[in-house]
């Protein structure tokens, strides 16, 4: 409902250089996180992009229309305080990774999954010397402890801001492999979303389109694009 969103309560927005990074101001007042923490941002690029999101709000302020703001708030409010649990949870996605659970039939879907996912497994082996066990069907397979330990270390090596974006990529795709590949630029966000949607797109071709499914795929792509842009902005001083 349109009226459920709070009205825009500010006139001017700016990105400013602070003593501990970059800040965003609303009518000259420093923006704070939802948990009322100092909203210090690591780069000018990210600060200006978040300021632009606030400035783009019209009569009402819609948080869902500000994905960069949401990611930064998550990094500031959650990542540092709950880092160990979040890292373990993200690494745990490898246990049910989309890329590891393959269809056994029909052959056309088996081939399509292999074309999309095998290169990602090969990249993971080259990049981190890590191999994941794959299976056909729904029977669970355990990943080697050394693999899980290595992935936990890789994920834990990201700072709070990068971790927030990586978490979105992994959770949205349902895959550690796809999330890391997008985060590291091996594939684009669009390619990552497509890789995560292989099975659903195949069923759509066979049985027709469903509006809810379309909306879900569009939202999935938008989240992954926003997370990838967030990572890019972390390098823009």
SULBELWO-V915099 format. One record per residue. N is the residue number from 1. SS is DSSP state (helix for helix, strand for strand, loop for the rest). OMEGA is omega as a letter, one per 40 degrees, with the letter a starting at -180 (NA if undefined). NEAR is the number of other ideal C-beta (glycine too) atoms within 12 Angstrom. Layout:
n = (N & N)
ss = (SS & SS)
omega = (OMEGA & OMEGA)
near = (NEAR & NEAR)
//
This chain:
n = (1 & 2 & 3 & 4 & 5 & 6 & 7 & 8 & 9 & 10 & 11 & 12 & 13 & 14 & 15 & 16 & 17 & 18 & 19 & 20 & 21 & 22 & 23 & 24 & 25 & 26 & 27 & 28 & 29 & 30 & 31 & 32 & 33 & 34 & 35 & 36 & 37 & 38 & 39 & 40 & 41 & 42 & 43 & 44 & 45 & 46 & 47 & 48 & 49 & 50 & 51 & 52 & 53 & 54 & 55 & 56 & 57 & 58 & 59 & 60 & 61 & 62 & 63 & 64 & 65 & 66 & 67 & 68 & 69 & 70 & 71 & 72 & 73 & 74 & 75 & 76 & 77 & 78 & 79 & 80 & 81 & 82 & 83 & 84 & 85 & 86 & 87 & 88 & 89 & 90 & 91 & 92 & 93 & 94 & 95 & 96 & 97 & 98 & 99 & 100 & 101 & 102 & 103 & 104 & 105 & 106 & 107 & 108 & 109 & 110 & 111 & 112 & 113 & 114 & 115 & 116 & 117 & 118 & 119 & 120 & 121 & 122 & 123 & 124 & 125 & 126 & 127 & 128 & 129 & 130 & 131 & 132 & 133 & 134 & 135 & 136 & 137 & 138 & 139 & 140 & 141 & 142 & 143 & 144 & 145 & 146 & 147 & 148 & 149 & 150 & 151 & 152 & 153 & 154 & 155 & 156 & 157 & 158 & 159 & 160 & 161 & 162 & 163 & 164 & 165 & 166 & 167 & 168 & 169 & 170 & 171 & 172 & 173 & 174 & 175 & 176 & 177 & 178 & 179 & 180 & 181 & 182 & 183 & 184 & 185 & 186 & 187 & 188 & 189 & 190 & 191 & 192 & 193 & 194 & 195 & 196 & 197 & 198 & 199 & 200 & 201 & 202 & 203 & 204 & 205 & 206 & 207 & 208 & 209 & 210 & 211 & 212 & 213 & 214 & 215 & 216 & 217 & 218 & 219 & 220 & 221 & 222 & 223 & 224 & 225 & 226 & 227 & 228 & 229 & 230 & 231 & 232 & 233 & 234 & 235 & 236 & 237)
ss = (loop & helix & helix & helix & loop & loop & strand & loop & loop & loop & loop & loop & strand & strand & strand & strand & strand & strand & loop & loop & strand & strand & strand & strand & strand & strand & loop & loop & strand & strand & loop & strand & loop & loop & loop & loop & loop & strand & loop & loop & strand & loop & loop & helix & helix & helix & helix & helix & helix & helix & helix & helix & helix & helix & helix & helix & loop & loop & loop & strand & loop & loop & helix & helix & helix & loop & helix & helix & helix & helix & helix & helix & helix & helix & helix & helix & helix & helix & helix & loop & loop & loop & helix & helix & helix & helix & helix & helix & helix & helix & helix & helix & helix & helix & helix & helix & loop & helix & helix & helix & strand & strand & loop & loop & loop & loop & helix & helix & helix & helix & helix & helix & helix & helix & helix & helix & helix & helix & helix & helix & helix & helix & helix & helix & helix & helix & helix & helix & loop & loop & loop & loop & loop & loop & strand & strand & loop & loop & loop & loop & loop & loop & loop & loop & helix & helix & helix & helix & helix & helix & helix & helix & helix & helix & helix & helix & loop & loop & loop & helix & helix & helix & helix & helix & helix & helix & helix & helix & helix & helix & helix & helix & helix & loop & loop & helix & helix & helix & helix & helix & helix & helix & helix & loop & loop & loop & loop & loop & helix & helix & helix & helix & helix & helix & helix & helix & loop & helix & helix & helix & helix & helix & helix & helix & helix & helix & helix & loop & loop & loop & helix & helix & helix & helix & helix & helix & helix & helix & helix & helix & helix & helix & helix & helix & helix & helix & helix & helix & helix & helix & helix & helix & helix & loop & loop & loop & loop)
omega = (a & a & i & i & i & i & i & a & a & i & a & i & i & i & a & i & i & a & a & a & a & a & i & i & i & a & i & a & a & i & i & a & i & i & i & i & i & a & a & a & a & a & i & a & i & a & a & i & i & i & i & i & i & a & a & i & a & a & a & i & a & a & a & i & a & a & i & i & a & i & i & i & i & i & a & a & a & a & a & a & a & a & a & a & a & i & i & i & i & i & a & i & i & a & i & a & i & a & a & a & a & i & i & i & e & a & a & i & i & a & a & i & a & a & a & a & a & i & i & i & i & i & a & i & i & a & a & a & a & i & i & i & i & a & i & a & a & i & a & i & i & i & a & i & a & i & a & i & a & i & i & i & i & a & a & i & i & i & a & a & i & i & i & i & i & i & i & a & a & a & a & a & a & a & i & a & i & a & i & a & i & a & a & i & i & i & i & i & i & i & i & i & i & i & i & a & a & a & a & i & i & i & i & i & a & a & i & a & i & a & a & i & i & a & i & i & i & i & i & i & a & i & a & i & a & i & i & i & i & i & i & a & i & i & a & a & NA)
near = (6 & 11 & 9 & 11 & 18 & 14 & 14 & 20 & 16 & 20 & 14 & 17 & 31 & 26 & 32 & 25 & 19 & 20 & 10 & 14 & 25 & 33 & 33 & 40 & 26 & 27 & 16 & 14 & 17 & 26 & 35 & 20 & 27 & 18 & 17 & 12 & 22 & 21 & 34 & 29 & 40 & 30 & 28 & 24 & 25 & 38 & 36 & 25 & 32 & 44 & 32 & 22 & 33 & 33 & 25 & 19 & 26 & 13 & 12 & 18 & 25 & 23 & 20 & 17 & 21 & 28 & 32 & 41 & 40 & 29 & 42 & 47 & 32 & 34 & 42 & 34 & 23 & 25 & 33 & 22 & 16 & 20 & 23 & 16 & 18 & 29 & 31 & 21 & 25 & 40 & 37 & 21 & 36 & 43 & 28 & 25 & 39 & 35 & 40 & 34 & 29 & 31 & 25 & 15 & 13 & 15 & 13 & 16 & 24 & 22 & 17 & 24 & 33 & 22 & 17 & 33 & 37 & 23 & 21 & 39 & 34 & 19 & 26 & 35 & 17 & 15 & 21 & 28 & 14 & 31 & 23 & 39 & 24 & 27 & 20 & 17 & 14 & 12 & 14 & 13 & 20 & 15 & 31 & 16 & 13 & 17 & 29 & 27 & 19 & 26 & 38 & 30 & 19 & 30 & 39 & 25 & 20 & 30 & 21 & 31 & 38 & 35 & 40 & 41 & 44 & 46 & 41 & 40 & 47 & 41 & 27 & 37 & 42 & 31 & 41 & 44 & 48 & 48 & 46 & 42 & 38 & 41 & 41 & 28 & 18 & 26 & 31 & 23 & 34 & 20 & 25 & 42 & 37 & 27 & 42 & 40 & 33 & 36 & 27 & 27 & 25 & 23 & 20 & 19 & 16 & 13 & 11 & 10 & 16 & 14 & 11 & 12 & 19 & 17 & 13 & 21 & 28 & 17 & 20 & 32 & 29 & 23 & 33 & 43 & 28 & 35 & 42 & 39 & 30 & 43 & 38 & 24 & 34 & 34 & 18 & 19 & 15)
//
